[in-house]
Amino acid sequence: MLKIFDANDGMPEERGHWASKVEFLLAVAGNVVGLGNVWRFPYLCYKNGGGAFLVPYLVFVATCGIPLFLLETSSGQYTQEGGITCWRKLCPLAEGIGYGGQLILLYSCMTYIIILSWALLYLVFSFSSQLPWASCGNYWNTDTCMDFTTKTNTSRSNDTFSTSAATEFWERRVLSISGGIEEIGGIRVEILVCLIVMWIICYFCIWKGVKSTGKVVYFTATFPYVMLLILLVRGLTLPGAMEGVVFYLLPDPSRLLDPQVWMEAGSQIFFSFSIGVGSLTVLGSYNKYNNDCYRDCMWLCLLNCGTSMVAGFAVFSVLGFMANQQGVSISEVAESGPGLAFIAYPQAVALMPLPQVWAVSFFVMLILLGLDTQFVAMEVIMTSITDLFPTVIRRRGRREAFLLLFCLTCFVLQLVMITEGGMYTFQMFDYYACNGACILFLCVFESLALGWIFGAEKLFNIIKDMTGVRPNVYFKICWLFLTPGVSLVSFICSLVEYQPLTFNRWYVYPSWAYAVGWILALSSILLVPGWALYKIATESGTLTQRLSRLCKPNPDYSLTQQGAELSHIADSPSD
């Protein structure tokens, strides 16, 4: 429990810890197991060689995912600080990594909650007597609308030019999408209302810090698994389900020679493990000093990968059923991203008996999966900023006020994303600001700073002191060589293979939009060298003296009392 000073004594509140280990495990599980497990991993698996895709996937898990997961969680637990100030206790020169990670999280908060708003709107429509995306007799439908529940369209036009009722509902009813980013149009009022509701929910989930977050995750992190299990059992009992599962896992070893497959595997790991942006550092920082973070990391990484695999079976069993009902190939109904969540899956649900029940189940699961990731990201940003200004914010009532200001600011900035042209802006933020290349860049320097400058041996001694277990020497090899090497190669490849963003494979953005996109991408990347140069320029002494001071923990920013008493362990010779 949190210990709070009396407001009358003028002292700031204590930072606090998780009330129990279970709260930490559920918070991390809720953060790393998100929408990407449901709509991105299954799609990538089938697209990039089925079962063969597991080879590059597991390579990145072993060389980057688990090592960085342990690195960040243990460094947060050791420093008891947020994603920015933790670097002052580790390597002040690299503090720009913390700022860059928080900026990426800010961009993610602005886009992720839009998805939750769409899901909430679909959930409301799921209670209709007839699902509105299941038929073509609505005011938003065109003459080329195809009703797959009856396999008929509203006109006798060629099926080649027809669009599904689910697609028209998504594009013409929900988004009312315009012709391009230049045509902003009006705000979609229904999405606006849903967005306000989601911000209110997120606010009250974390308004008291870990004291409220730790309680909310008991529901939000566990109930999606119940829904996923229900959808999995239902999916596997549908006709055509086995064809979908085979299509999902059918190995195509030739795809392993394609560099793009390896890049997408790496990108999926960095996103799904939530590494590089400081989330795990903050969540770990609320642990007691002697928590066994080593064992926790192993189990949480296994849970993340296992959930992705199970979600693949749930999704592709339903897509196999959908292809069976329509008499088409599964490749024609399998999509990624919003296309899977808001077109393909709702369309499949419309073909099932009692479609409202399965629609409600799916969107409740989607909302809860995303809600965890959203409010944990908000908590990470709040903690990191609070730890920067503890005497100002960590006082009674101020955190709640600052969180409200944060939510209102994000809400105002993202209003452009819920206009008729908002989808184009949303995709631009998602493609550039939250780009995997930006996270790869941060991870390269994170592993170099902690593995080489702070010292991998120090990290080993710290983890042994905290947990009583000395990690496998493999992790040292990863932190020193494999993780920075693989991350750097992946970052370079992502730049070489860069393709300008298009929408629906036909809309090409104007030049100014690409310029804005690159500014968003570089805004987080340039904080790393920019901060380092700023600190070097403002320090006193010779260049060698400046670098020497900046590469050591800041003496004016000491460890917590327990950490300070035990910090000599970190510098002691290994066993």
C-alpha positions as CSV (number, residue, x, y, z in Angstrom):
1,M,0.0,0.0,0.0
2,L,1.1,3.6,-0.6
3,K,2.1,5.6,2.5
4,I,0.9,9.2,2.2
5,F,2.3,12.1,4.2
6,D,-0.2,14.4,5.8
7,A,-0.9,17.4,3.5
8,N,-0.4,19.8,6.3
9,D,3.3,19.0,6.7
10,G,4.1,20.3,3.3
11,M,5.9,17.2,2.2
12,P,5.3,15.5,-1.1
13,E,3.6,12.1,-1.2
14,E,5.8,9.0,-1.4
15,R,6.2,7.3,-4.7
16,G,4.8,4.0,-3.6
17,H,4.9,0.4,-4.8
18,W,2.6,-2.2,-6.2
19,A,0.4,-3.6,-3.4
20,S,1.3,-7.1,-4.5
21,K,3.4,-9.0,-7.0
22,V,0.2,-10.0,-8.8
23,E,-0.6,-6.4,-9.6
24,F,2.8,-6.0,-11.3
25,L,2.4,-9.2,-13.3
26,L,-1.1,-8.2,-14.5
27,A,-0.1,-4.6,-15.3
28,V,2.8,-5.8,-17.5
29,A,0.7,-8.6,-19.0
30,G,-2.0,-6.1,-19.9
31,N,0.5,-3.7,-21.4
32,V,2.4,-6.2,-23.6
33,V,-0.6,-8.3,-24.6
34,G,-2.6,-5.9,-26.7
35,L,-4.3,-5.4,-30.1
36,G,-1.1,-6.4,-32.0
37,N,-1.5,-9.9,-30.7
38,V,-4.9,-10.2,-32.2
39,W,-4.7,-8.5,-35.5
40,R,-1.0,-8.1,-36.4
41,F,0.8,-11.4,-35.5
42,P,-1.7,-13.8,-37.2
43,Y,-1.6,-11.7,-40.4
44,L,2.2,-11.5,-40.4
45,C,2.4,-15.2,-39.8
46,Y,0.3,-16.2,-42.8
47,K,1.7,-13.5,-45.0
48,N,5.4,-14.3,-44.3
49,G,5.6,-18.1,-44.6
50,G,3.1,-19.5,-42.0
51,G,4.9,-21.8,-39.6
52,A,8.3,-20.7,-41.2
53,F,7.7,-17.2,-39.9
54,L,8.2,-18.5,-36.4
55,V,11.9,-18.9,-37.2
56,P,12.7,-15.2,-37.5
57,Y,10.1,-14.4,-34.8
58,L,11.9,-16.7,-32.3
59,V,15.3,-15.4,-33.3
60,F,14.2,-11.9,-32.4
61,V,12.6,-13.1,-29.2
62,A,15.8,-14.7,-28.1
63,T,18.3,-11.9,-29.2
64,C,16.2,-8.8,-28.6
65,G,12.8,-9.4,-27.0
66,I,13.7,-11.2,-23.7
67,P,17.1,-9.6,-23.2
68,L,15.7,-6.0,-23.5
69,F,12.6,-7.0,-21.4
70,L,14.9,-8.1,-18.6
71,L,17.2,-5.1,-19.1
72,E,14.4,-2.5,-18.8
73,T,12.5,-4.2,-16.0
74,S,15.6,-4.7,-13.8
75,S,16.9,-1.2,-14.4
76,G,13.5,0.2,-13.3
77,Q,13.4,-2.0,-10.2
78,Y,17.0,-1.0,-9.3
79,T,16.7,2.8,-9.8
80,Q,13.0,3.1,-8.6
81,E,12.6,5.9,-11.2
82,G,10.6,6.6,-14.4
83,G,11.6,6.3,-18.0
84,I,13.7,9.6,-18.0
85,T,15.2,10.0,-14.5
86,C,16.3,6.4,-14.4
87,W,19.1,7.4,-16.8
88,R,20.5,9.9,-14.2
89,K,21.3,6.9,-12.0
90,L,22.7,4.8,-14.8
91,C,24.2,6.9,-17.6
92,P,23.2,10.7,-17.8
93,L,24.7,11.0,-21.3
94,A,21.9,8.7,-22.6
95,E,19.0,10.5,-21.0
96,G,17.8,11.5,-24.4
97,I,16.7,7.8,-24.9
98,G,14.2,8.4,-22.1
99,Y,12.8,11.6,-23.7
100,G,12.6,9.9,-27.1
101,G,10.7,6.9,-25.6
102,Q,8.2,9.1,-23.8
103,L,7.6,11.1,-27.0
104,I,6.8,7.9,-28.9
105,L,4.5,6.8,-26.1
106,L,2.7,10.2,-26.4
107,Y,2.2,9.7,-30.1
108,S,0.9,6.1,-29.4
109,C,-1.5,7.4,-26.7
110,M,-3.0,9.7,-29.3
111,T,-3.5,7.0,-31.9
112,Y,-4.3,4.0,-29.8
113,I,-7.3,5.5,-28.1
114,I,-8.8,6.3,-31.5
115,I,-8.9,2.6,-32.2
116,L,-10.7,2.1,-28.9
117,S,-13.2,4.7,-29.8
118,W,-14.0,2.9,-33.1
119,A,-14.3,-0.4,-31.2
120,L,-16.7,1.2,-28.7
121,L,-18.9,2.5,-31.5
122,Y,-19.0,-0.9,-33.1
123,L,-19.9,-2.4,-29.7
124,V,-22.9,0.0,-29.4
125,F,-24.0,-1.0,-32.9
126,S,-23.6,-4.7,-31.9
127,F,-26.8,-4.4,-29.8
128,S,-28.9,-3.7,-32.9
129,S,-31.6,-6.1,-33.8
130,Q,-29.8,-6.5,-37.2
131,L,-26.1,-5.8,-37.4
132,P,-25.8,-2.7,-39.6
133,W,-22.7,-4.0,-41.4
134,A,-24.5,-7.2,-42.4
135,S,-26.8,-5.9,-45.1
136,C,-26.9,-3.4,-48.0
137,G,-30.3,-1.8,-47.5
138,N,-29.0,1.2,-45.6
139,Y,-28.7,4.9,-46.6
140,W,-24.9,4.8,-46.7
141,N,-24.7,1.8,-49.1
142,T,-24.0,2.2,-52.8
143,D,-25.3,0.3,-55.8
144,T,-22.2,-1.9,-55.8
145,C,-22.7,-3.1,-52.2
146,M,-22.5,-6.9,-51.7
147,D,-24.4,-8.6,-49.0
148,F,-22.4,-11.7,-48.1
149,T,-25.0,-13.1,-45.8
150,T,-27.2,-13.7,-48.8
151,K,-24.4,-13.5,-51.4
152,T,-26.3,-10.9,-53.4
153,N,-25.7,-7.2,-54.1
154,T,-28.1,-4.3,-54.6
155,S,-27.5,-4.2,-58.3
156,R,-26.5,-6.6,-61.1
157,S,-23.1,-5.0,-61.5
158,N,-20.0,-7.2,-61.9
159,D,-18.8,-8.7,-58.6
160,T,-15.3,-7.5,-59.5
161,F,-16.3,-4.0,-58.7
162,S,-18.5,-4.8,-55.7
163,T,-17.7,-3.9,-52.1
164,S,-18.8,-5.7,-49.0
165,A,-21.5,-4.4,-46.7
166,A,-18.9,-4.4,-43.9
167,T,-16.5,-2.3,-45.9
168,E,-19.1,0.3,-46.8
169,F,-20.3,0.4,-43.2
170,W,-16.7,1.1,-42.0
171,E,-15.7,3.6,-44.7
172,R,-19.0,5.4,-45.4
173,R,-20.9,5.1,-42.1
174,V,-18.3,5.1,-39.4
175,L,-15.5,7.1,-40.9
176,S,-17.5,8.9,-43.7
177,I,-14.0,9.1,-45.2
178,S,-13.1,12.0,-47.5
179,G,-11.0,11.9,-50.7
180,G,-7.7,12.8,-49.0
181,I,-5.8,14.4,-46.2
182,E,-6.5,17.8,-47.8
183,E,-10.2,17.3,-47.3
184,I,-10.6,17.4,-43.5
185,G,-14.4,17.7,-43.4
186,G,-16.4,17.8,-40.3
187,I,-15.9,15.9,-37.0
188,R,-17.7,12.6,-36.7
189,V,-19.9,13.2,-33.7
190,E,-20.5,9.6,-32.8
191,I,-16.7,8.9,-32.7
192,L,-16.2,12.1,-30.7
193,V,-18.7,10.9,-28.0
194,C,-16.9,7.5,-27.9
195,L,-13.5,9.2,-27.6
196,I,-14.7,11.3,-24.7
197,V,-16.0,8.1,-23.0
198,M,-12.7,6.3,-23.5
199,W,-10.7,9.3,-22.1
200,I,-12.9,9.4,-19.0
201,I,-12.4,5.6,-18.4
202,C,-8.7,5.9,-18.8
203,Y,-8.5,8.9,-16.5
204,F,-10.2,7.1,-13.6
205,C,-8.2,3.9,-14.2
206,I,-4.9,5.7,-13.3
207,W,-5.9,8.9,-11.5
208,K,-4.5,7.7,-8.2
209,G,-1.3,6.1,-9.7
210,V,-0.4,2.5,-8.9
211,K,-3.0,2.6,-6.1
212,S,-5.8,2.6,-8.8
213,T,-4.0,1.1,-11.7
214,G,-3.1,-2.0,-9.6
215,K,-6.7,-2.7,-8.9
216,V,-8.1,-2.1,-12.3
217,V,-5.8,-4.6,-14.0
218,Y,-7.3,-7.5,-12.0
219,F,-10.2,-7.2,-14.5
220,T,-8.8,-5.6,-17.6
221,A,-5.9,-8.0,-17.9
222,T,-7.7,-11.2,-17.2
223,F,-11.2,-10.9,-18.7
224,P,-9.8,-10.6,-22.3
225,Y,-8.4,-14.1,-21.9
226,V,-11.9,-15.4,-21.0
227,M,-13.3,-13.8,-24.2
228,L,-10.4,-15.0,-26.3
229,L,-10.9,-18.6,-25.1
230,I,-14.7,-18.4,-25.9
231,L,-14.0,-17.0,-29.4
232,L,-11.3,-19.7,-29.9
233,V,-13.7,-22.5,-29.0
234,R,-16.4,-21.0,-31.1
235,G,-14.1,-20.5,-34.1
236,L,-12.7,-24.0,-34.1
237,T,-16.2,-25.5,-34.2
238,L,-17.2,-23.6,-37.3
239,P,-17.2,-25.2,-40.8
240,G,-14.0,-24.3,-42.7
241,A,-12.1,-23.6,-39.4
242,M,-9.4,-26.2,-40.0
243,E,-8.7,-24.9,-43.5
244,G,-8.1,-21.5,-41.9
245,V,-5.7,-22.9,-39.3
246,V,-3.7,-24.8,-41.9
247,F,-3.5,-21.6,-44.0
248,Y,-2.3,-19.7,-40.9
249,L,0.5,-22.2,-40.1
250,L,1.3,-23.8,-43.5
251,P,5.2,-23.5,-43.7
252,D,6.7,-21.8,-46.7
253,P,10.5,-22.0,-46.1
254,S,11.3,-20.0,-49.2
255,R,10.0,-16.8,-47.5
256,L,12.9,-17.0,-45.0
257,L,15.2,-15.7,-47.8
258,D,13.2,-12.4,-48.0
259,P,14.7,-9.7,-45.8
260,Q,11.3,-8.1,-45.4
261,V,10.1,-11.2,-43.5
262,W,12.9,-10.7,-40.9
263,M,12.2,-7.0,-40.6
264,E,8.5,-7.6,-40.0
265,A,9.3,-10.3,-37.4
266,G,11.7,-7.8,-35.6
267,S,9.2,-5.0,-35.7
268,Q,6.5,-7.2,-34.2
269,I,8.7,-8.2,-31.3
270,F,9.7,-4.6,-30.5
271,F,6.1,-3.6,-30.5
272,S,4.5,-6.5,-28.8
273,F,7.1,-6.7,-26.0
274,S,6.7,-2.9,-25.5
275,I,10.5,-2.4,-25.3
276,G,12.5,0.7,-26.0
277,V,10.0,3.3,-24.8
278,G,10.4,3.0,-21.0
279,S,7.1,1.3,-20.2
280,L,8.8,-1.7,-18.6
281,T,11.2,0.5,-16.7
282,V,8.4,2.4,-15.1
283,L,6.3,-0.7,-14.3
284,G,9.4,-2.4,-12.8
285,S,10.2,0.7,-10.8
286,Y,7.1,0.2,-8.6
287,N,8.4,-3.2,-7.5
288,K,10.1,-3.8,-4.2
289,Y,13.9,-3.9,-4.5
290,N,14.1,-7.6,-3.9
291,N,11.4,-8.7,-6.3
292,D,12.5,-11.7,-8.6
293,C,12.3,-9.7,-11.8
294,Y,14.4,-12.4,-13.6
295,R,11.8,-15.1,-13.2
296,D,9.0,-12.6,-13.9
297,C,10.5,-11.7,-17.2
298,M,10.7,-15.2,-18.4
299,W,7.1,-16.0,-17.7
300,L,5.8,-12.7,-19.1
301,C,7.6,-13.2,-22.3
302,L,6.3,-16.7,-22.7
303,L,2.8,-15.4,-22.0
304,N,3.1,-12.7,-24.7
305,C,4.3,-15.2,-27.4
306,G,1.7,-17.8,-26.3
307,T,-1.1,-15.3,-26.5
308,S,-0.1,-14.3,-30.1
309,M,-0.2,-17.9,-31.2
310,V,-3.5,-18.6,-29.6
311,A,-5.0,-15.4,-31.0
312,G,-3.9,-16.6,-34.4
313,F,-5.9,-19.8,-34.1
314,A,-9.0,-17.8,-32.9
315,V,-8.7,-15.3,-35.8
316,F,-7.9,-17.7,-38.7
317,S,-10.5,-20.3,-37.7
318,V,-13.1,-17.6,-38.1
319,L,-11.5,-16.4,-41.4
320,G,-11.5,-20.0,-42.6
321,F,-15.2,-20.1,-41.9
322,M,-15.8,-16.8,-43.7
323,A,-13.9,-18.1,-46.8
324,N,-15.9,-21.3,-46.7
325,Q,-19.2,-19.4,-46.6
326,Q,-18.3,-17.1,-49.4
327,G,-16.5,-19.7,-51.6
328,V,-13.3,-17.6,-51.9
329,S,-9.7,-18.1,-50.9
330,I,-8.7,-17.2,-47.3
331,S,-6.1,-14.8,-48.7
332,E,-9.0,-12.7,-50.0
333,V,-10.5,-12.2,-46.5
334,A,-7.3,-12.1,-44.4
335,E,-6.3,-8.5,-43.6
336,S,-4.2,-6.7,-41.0
337,G,-4.8,-3.8,-38.7
338,P,-8.1,-2.0,-38.7
339,G,-9.2,-4.0,-41.8
340,L,-9.2,-7.2,-39.7
341,A,-10.9,-5.7,-36.6
342,F,-13.5,-3.5,-38.3
343,I,-14.1,-5.2,-41.7
344,A,-13.1,-8.9,-41.9
345,Y,-14.0,-10.1,-38.4
346,P,-17.4,-8.2,-38.2
347,Q,-18.2,-9.6,-41.6
348,A,-17.5,-13.1,-40.4
349,V,-19.6,-12.6,-37.3
350,A,-22.5,-11.5,-39.4
351,L,-22.5,-15.0,-41.0
352,M,-22.8,-16.8,-37.6
353,P,-25.9,-17.8,-35.8
354,L,-26.7,-15.3,-33.0
355,P,-24.3,-12.7,-34.6
356,Q,-25.0,-10.0,-31.9
357,V,-23.6,-12.3,-29.2
358,W,-20.3,-12.9,-31.0
359,A,-20.0,-9.2,-32.1
360,V,-20.4,-8.1,-28.5
361,S,-17.9,-10.7,-27.3
362,F,-15.3,-9.7,-29.9
363,F,-15.5,-5.9,-29.3
364,V,-15.6,-6.2,-25.5
365,M,-12.4,-8.3,-25.8
366,L,-10.9,-5.7,-28.3
367,I,-11.7,-2.8,-26.0
368,L,-10.3,-4.5,-22.9
369,L,-7.1,-5.6,-24.7
370,G,-6.5,-2.1,-25.9
371,L,-7.6,-0.3,-22.7
372,D,-4.8,-2.0,-20.7
373,T,-2.1,-0.9,-23.1
374,Q,-3.6,2.7,-23.3
375,F,-3.8,3.5,-19.6
376,V,-0.5,1.8,-18.8
377,A,1.1,4.0,-21.5
378,M,-0.5,7.0,-19.9
379,E,0.7,5.9,-16.4
380,V,4.2,5.5,-17.8
381,I,4.2,9.1,-19.1
382,M,2.7,10.5,-15.9
383,T,5.2,8.6,-13.7
384,S,8.2,9.8,-15.9
385,I,7.1,13.4,-15.7
386,T,6.2,13.2,-12.0
387,D,9.7,11.8,-11.3
388,L,11.2,14.8,-13.2
389,F,9.3,17.2,-11.0
390,P,8.6,15.3,-7.8
391,T,8.3,18.2,-5.4
392,V,5.9,20.0,-7.7
393,I,3.5,17.2,-8.9
394,R,3.7,14.6,-6.1
395,R,1.4,16.5,-3.8
396,R,-2.2,15.9,-2.9
397,G,-4.5,16.8,-5.8
398,R,-1.8,17.9,-8.2
399,R,-1.3,14.5,-9.9
400,E,-5.1,14.4,-10.7
401,A,-5.0,17.9,-12.0
402,F,-2.0,17.3,-14.2
403,L,-3.4,14.1,-15.5
404,L,-6.6,15.9,-16.5
405,L,-4.5,18.6,-18.3
406,F,-2.6,15.8,-20.1
407,C,-5.9,14.1,-21.2
408,L,-7.4,17.3,-22.4
409,T,-4.3,18.3,-24.3
410,C,-4.2,14.9,-26.1
411,F,-7.9,15.1,-26.8
412,V,-7.7,18.5,-28.4
413,L,-4.6,17.6,-30.5
414,Q,-6.3,14.4,-31.8
415,L,-9.6,16.0,-32.9
416,V,-8.2,16.1,-36.4
417,M,-8.1,12.3,-36.4
418,I,-11.9,12.0,-36.0
419,T,-12.8,14.2,-38.9
420,E,-13.9,12.9,-42.3
421,G,-10.3,13.1,-43.4
422,G,-9.0,12.0,-40.0
423,M,-8.1,8.4,-41.1
424,Y,-5.3,9.8,-43.4
425,T,-3.8,11.7,-40.4
426,F,-4.2,8.6,-38.2
427,Q,-2.4,6.5,-40.6
428,M,0.4,9.1,-41.0
429,F,0.9,9.2,-37.2
430,D,0.8,5.4,-37.0
431,Y,3.3,4.9,-39.9
432,Y,5.8,7.6,-39.0
433,A,5.5,8.8,-35.4
434,C,5.1,5.3,-33.9
435,N,7.4,3.7,-36.5
436,G,9.3,0.5,-35.5
437,A,12.5,2.1,-36.9
438,C,12.3,4.8,-34.2
439,I,12.1,2.2,-31.5
440,L,14.9,0.2,-33.1
441,F,17.1,3.3,-33.0
442,L,16.4,3.8,-29.3
443,C,17.1,0.1,-28.5
444,V,20.5,0.2,-30.2
445,F,21.6,3.0,-27.9
446,E,19.9,1.7,-24.9
447,S,21.7,-1.6,-25.1
448,L,25.0,0.1,-25.9
449,A,24.6,2.6,-23.0
450,L,23.7,-0.1,-20.4
451,G,25.8,-2.9,-21.8
452,W,29.1,-1.0,-22.5
453,I,29.0,2.3,-20.6
454,F,27.2,1.3,-17.4
455,G,28.5,-2.2,-17.7
456,A,26.9,-5.6,-18.3
457,E,28.8,-7.0,-15.4
458,K,27.3,-4.4,-13.1
459,L,23.9,-5.3,-14.4
460,F,24.6,-8.9,-13.6
461,N,25.6,-8.1,-10.0
462,I,22.6,-5.8,-9.6
463,I,20.2,-8.5,-10.7
464,K,21.9,-11.1,-8.5
465,D,21.6,-8.7,-5.5
466,M,17.9,-8.0,-6.2
467,T,16.8,-11.5,-7.0
468,G,19.4,-13.8,-5.5
469,V,19.9,-15.4,-8.9
470,R,22.7,-14.7,-11.3
471,P,21.3,-14.5,-14.9
472,N,22.6,-16.8,-17.6
473,V,25.7,-15.6,-19.3
474,Y,23.8,-15.5,-22.5
475,F,22.1,-12.3,-21.5
476,K,25.5,-10.6,-21.2
477,I,26.4,-11.7,-24.7
478,C,23.1,-10.3,-25.9
479,W,23.5,-6.9,-24.1
480,L,27.0,-6.5,-25.4
481,F,26.8,-7.8,-28.9
482,L,23.6,-9.5,-30.2
483,T,21.0,-7.0,-29.2
484,P,22.7,-3.8,-30.4
485,G,24.0,-5.6,-33.5
486,V,20.6,-7.1,-34.5
487,S,18.8,-3.9,-33.7
488,L,21.2,-1.8,-35.7
489,V,21.0,-4.1,-38.8
490,S,17.2,-4.0,-38.5
491,F,17.2,-0.2,-38.3
492,I,19.4,0.1,-41.3
493,C,17.3,-2.4,-43.3
494,S,14.1,-0.5,-42.4
495,L,15.6,2.7,-43.9
496,V,16.8,0.9,-47.0
497,E,13.5,-0.8,-47.5
498,Y,11.4,2.3,-46.7
499,Q,8.3,2.8,-48.8
500,P,6.3,6.0,-48.7
501,L,2.9,5.7,-47.0
502,T,-0.1,5.1,-49.2
503,F,-3.8,4.6,-48.1
504,N,-5.7,1.6,-49.4
505,R,-2.9,1.0,-51.9
506,W,-4.2,3.8,-54.2
507,Y,-4.1,7.2,-52.3
508,V,-0.7,8.9,-52.5
509,Y,-0.1,11.5,-49.8
510,P,1.0,15.1,-50.9
511,S,4.6,16.0,-50.5
512,W,4.0,18.2,-47.4
513,A,2.3,15.3,-45.6
514,Y,5.4,13.1,-46.1
515,A,7.6,16.0,-44.8
516,V,5.4,16.2,-41.7
517,G,5.7,12.4,-41.3
518,W,9.5,12.5,-41.4
519,I,9.5,15.3,-38.8
520,L,7.3,13.1,-36.5
521,A,9.7,10.2,-37.0
522,L,12.9,12.3,-36.5
523,S,11.4,14.1,-33.4
524,S,12.1,11.1,-31.2
525,I,15.3,9.9,-32.9
526,L,17.1,13.3,-32.7
527,L,16.4,13.6,-29.0
528,V,19.2,11.0,-28.4
529,P,22.1,12.7,-30.0
530,G,20.6,16.1,-29.3
531,W,20.5,15.6,-25.5
532,A,24.0,14.1,-25.5
533,L,25.4,17.1,-27.3
534,Y,23.5,19.5,-25.1
535,K,24.9,17.9,-21.9
536,I,28.4,17.8,-23.3
537,A,28.2,21.5,-24.2
538,T,26.8,22.6,-20.9
539,E,29.2,20.7,-18.7
540,S,32.4,22.3,-17.4
541,G,36.0,21.0,-17.8
542,T,37.8,19.4,-20.7
543,L,35.9,17.1,-23.1
544,T,37.4,14.0,-21.4
545,Q,36.3,15.2,-18.0
546,R,32.8,16.0,-19.3
547,L,32.4,12.6,-20.9
548,S,33.7,10.9,-17.8
549,R,31.2,12.6,-15.6
550,L,28.3,12.0,-18.0
551,C,29.0,8.3,-18.3
552,K,28.8,7.8,-14.6
553,P,25.7,7.9,-12.4
554,N,24.9,11.5,-11.3
555,P,26.2,11.9,-7.7
556,D,23.5,14.6,-7.1
557,Y,20.8,12.2,-8.0
558,S,21.5,9.4,-5.6
559,L,19.7,6.0,-5.4
560,T,16.9,5.3,-2.9
561,Q,18.2,4.6,0.6
562,Q,18.1,0.8,0.2
563,G,19.6,1.0,-3.3
564,A,22.4,3.3,-2.0
565,E,23.2,0.9,0.8
566,L,23.5,-2.0,-1.6
567,S,25.0,-0.1,-4.6
568,H,28.5,-1.2,-3.7
569,I,27.4,-4.7,-4.8
570,A,27.1,-3.5,-8.4
571,D,30.8,-2.6,-8.4
572,S,32.0,-5.8,-6.6
573,P,33.8,-8.5,-8.6
574,S,31.6,-11.3,-10.0
575,D,31.6,-14.7,-8.4
